[in-house]
């Protein structure tokens, strides 16, 4: 069994000449030169505007421009090789881009006339364990595709999957809107993504047998980097698991509420549903289209059903938009009379 595992692990092993090319590429791409800052600035502007406008396509376009994936790979490779120069280079460049992105997104959020928060922002303020898994896979694949020349064209997809700049922009926008709760959620997502990408990329570089610098100090440094990264990952996991559990619970509430309402109100279609919890009571506000308004008996029955299904006290507010059916039935005899008057032509000659 152990022999088979080693066999599969060895498939990622790279030749030594390829090792040096990967190291040179990561080191070069991580340089904080004019190109690096230019791409970072314009990517931040595009992503921030896309978030404010709630436009996913614009956000993705901005993500494709950001070079932040390279400093993360530099940290990962520096951890595996024990290279303090490469590790610090990647870390300091991430800090620089972090500060630059926060300032730009904050200023844009401050001067923007659009203050309404859309789904593009909200989805990045409630991270779950799934986002962490995506970042872990993205980090491993990022290290994989740059290690194989024929796979380097896939780096754009990896950058999108490992998007760490949008949460940073959300933090800046949230500060501009004075919403610290949103900023905290986005910061949690940013840190989780950074740690996950770095750790999984480092795992690939380890499997690829990148040569490690040999000295007692380097070995201790490398060991310390891995231990602290894993510790941070475990610490991040705690709030992510709590948020994931809360999100699943809220999704179940929405599903059950929709099911109860649609099933027990004739010819109803749900337009809007908001559920909030306060002091162990669920406050449900819903807007729907239906043929008739609800009377007090129907409301009591609906509240009772919701309370039983949701296992909680319920305060329900229902707004009904009435739906009307219109039309006119023309008797066959009237149609025949019109045909006779117009010589068999239902539509008379309008030119006469």
N, C-alpha and C positions, 0 to 999 in steps of 0.2 A: 504493500500500500504506500509506504513512504517513498519507495523507488518510483512509483508511478507519479506521485505528486511532484517529486523533483524533476521528472521528465517533462511534465507539463509546464512547470515554472521556467525551465530552461529555454522554452520557445521564445521568451522575451529577451534572451541574451543577445547583446549587440557586439559586433567586432570592435576592437580598440580604436581603429581609425574613425569609425562612425561616432564613437564616444567624443572624440576631440571636436568633431564638426558640430555636434549638438551643444557642447559646452561653449564653443565660440559663438554659435548662433544666439543662444540664450543671453550670453554676456553682451553681445552687440546690440540685440533688440532691447535690452534692459537699460541701455545708456540713456540718461536724461538729457538728450540733446534737443535741438529746435524741433525736429520732427516729432519727437515724443510728446513735448508740451503742446505743440500745435494740434496734434490729433486728440490729445486729452481735452483741451479747451473746447474745441468745436464739437467733440462727441458729447461733452457735458451739456453744452447749449442745446444740441438737438434732442438729447434724452430728456432734459428738463422740460423743454417745450412740448415734447410728445406726452410726457406725464401730465402736464397741466391741461393739454387739449384732449387727454384720454384717448390718444391715438397709438395703438400698439405697433403699427407699421413704422411710425416715426421713431418710436423707442428702439425697435430692433435695428433700424438703420443707424442710429447713433451708437448702439452697442457694437456694431461691426467696425466702427472706427477706433474704439478705445484700445490702447495697447497694454492695458493693465494685466492681461494674462501672463505677459513675459516676466514682470517682477515676481509674480507668484511662482512661476516655474524656476526662477533664479533662487528663491528661498528654498524650494524643495530640493533642487540640485545641490545647493550649498549645504543643506542638512545631511544629505546622503554622503557627500564627499568630505564633509568636515571643513569646507572652505568658508572661513569667516568673511572673506572679502566678497564673495558672491552672495552670501546670506545677507550681509549688511547692505549691499548694493540694492538687492531686491526689496528689503524691508524699508529702507529710507525712501526709495522711489514710490512705494505704496503710500507712505505717510505724506509725501509731497503731493501726490495726486489726490489723496483724501482731503487735505486742507484746501487745495485748489478747487476741487469739485464742490465742496461745502460752501465756499465763498461765492462761486458763480451761481449755483442753484439757489442759494439764499437771496442773492440780489435779484435774480429773475423772478423768484416767488414773491419778492417784496413789491416789485413794480408791475407785476402781472395784474390785469383787471379781472382775470378769472380766478375766483376764490373757491369755487365749488370743487369738492374732492371727488374724483372719478374712481372707477374700478382699477385703473392702472396704478394708482397710488395706494388704494386700500389693500390690494392683494399683496403689496410689499410691506405692509405694516403688521401682518399676522402670519409670520412664518411657521411652517409645520415641519415635521420630521421628513416629509416628502422632499422639500426643498434641499434639505441636507443630503439626502440620498442622491438627488440630481447633481449636486455640487461634487459629491464623491466620485460619481461616474465621470463627470465632465473633467475633473482634474486628472484622473487616470488616463482618459482618452486624449487630453491635451498633451501630456508627456509622450503618449504613444505615437500620435500623428506627426509630431515634430522629430521623432527619432527615426522615422522611416520616410525617406524623400518622396516616395510615391503617394504617401498619404497626407502630405502637407496641405493639400487643397481643402481638406476637411476642417482646417483650423477655424474657419469662419463659423461653422456650426457649433464647434466647441465653445467659442467665445460667447455665442448667444446663450448656450445652455449654462455656462458658468458666469452669467452676467452679474457682476458685483457693483458696477457703477450706478445702475438704476436705484438700488436701495440708498446709496449715498446721496443721490439727487433728491430722493424722497425726504431724507433727513433735512437737507437744506430748505426744501419747500415747507416742511412741517415747522421748522424754526421760524420761517417767515410768517407762517399762519399762527404762530404761538401755540402749536399743538405738540406738547412734549410727549404725550402718549404715543402718537403716531411716529414721532422721531425715535422713540425707544424701540418700537417694534421693527422699524427699518434698520436700525443699528444692529439689532440682534440678528437679522437676516444677513447683513453685510459681514459681520464677524463670523457667523456660521459658514457662509460661503467661502470666505478667505481660508479659514482653518481646514475645511473639508477639501478644497482644491489643492492646497499645499500638501496635506497629509497623503492624499491618494496619488498625487504626482510623485511624491517622494517614494511611495511604495513601488511605483513602476520603475523609477530610476534604480531602486535597490534590486528589483527583479532583473533589470537589464545589465546588472553587474558593472555599474559605473565605478571606476577605480577610486578607492578611498585613500585620502591622505593619511599616511601612517606616522603617528606620534602619540604619546600618552595624552598630551593636552588636546589634540584633535579628537581622539577617541572619546574623552570625557565631554568635550564640547558637543560632539555629534549625539552622544547619549542624552545629554541634557536637553538638546533641541527637540528630540523625539519625545522625551518624557513630558516636557512642558506642552508640546502641541497636543498630545493625547489627553493631558489633564484639562487643557482648555476645551477640547472637544467634548469631554465628559461633562464639564460644567455647562457648556452651551446646550447639551442634550436635555438637561433638566427643564428649563423653561420651554424648549421646543416640544417636549412630550406633554407638558401641561397645556400649551396652546393647541396642540393637535387633538388632545382629548376634548377640550372645550369646543373646538371647531366641529368635530364629529358629532358632539352632543347637539350643537346648534343646527347642524344640517339635518339631523334626525327630527328635531322639532319642526323645522320648516316642512320637511317631507310629510310628517304626520298631520300637521295643520292643513296643508294643501289638500291632502287626501280626505280629511274629515269635511272640509268646507265644500269641495267639489261633489263629494258623494251625497251630502245631505241637503244641498240646495239645488232645486230643479233648474236645469239649463243655465248654470252659472259658469262664468269664466273668470279666473283670477287675474287681476291687473297688477295689484301691488300687495305685498305682505311684509310687515315689519313686526319683529318679535324682540322684546326687551325684557330682561329680568331685573326685578328690584324687590328686595326684602321677601324672597321666596315666592314671589308672585310673578306670573308671566303676563305682560301687557302686550296684547295682540291687536294690531290695527291692520285692517285689510280693506282693500277697495276691489269691488268685483262688478261684473255686468250680470244682471239677472232680469227676468221678466217682471217679478214682483218684489216689493220691499219685504223685509222680515217683520213679523209681528212679535210681540213679547214672548209668546209661547215658543215660537221657533228659535228665538234668541236664547231663551233659557235652555232649550234642548241642545242647541249647538255648544253653549258654554259647558254644559254637563259632559257632552261627548269629548270635547277638547280637554277638559280637566281629567277625565278618565284615561285618555290616550297619552297625555303628556305627563300624567302623575304629578300634577301641580295645580295650585290655585290659579285661576285664569280671569283676567279682566279683558273683555272683548269689545272692540269697537269696529262696527261694520258700516262701510259706506257703499250703498248700492246705486249703480248707474243703470237706470231702467233701459231696457232694449225694446224697441217697438217694431212691429212687423207691418209694413205698408204694401199696398197693391190695390188693383181694381180688376174686377171680373167683368168682362164684356159678354153679354148674352149672345148666343149664336144667331138669334133672329135679328138683333141689331146689326151685327156684322154683315149679314146677308142683305139687309136693307141698304147699307152703305155701299155694298158691291153693286147693287142694282142701280142706285143713283149715279154711280160713277162708271156705268157700263162695264161692270165686272172688275174695275180697277180699284183696289182698296185705297191706293194713294192717287188722288186726282192730279191732273196736270197743273202744276203750279204756275206754268208759264201763261195760262189763259187769263 
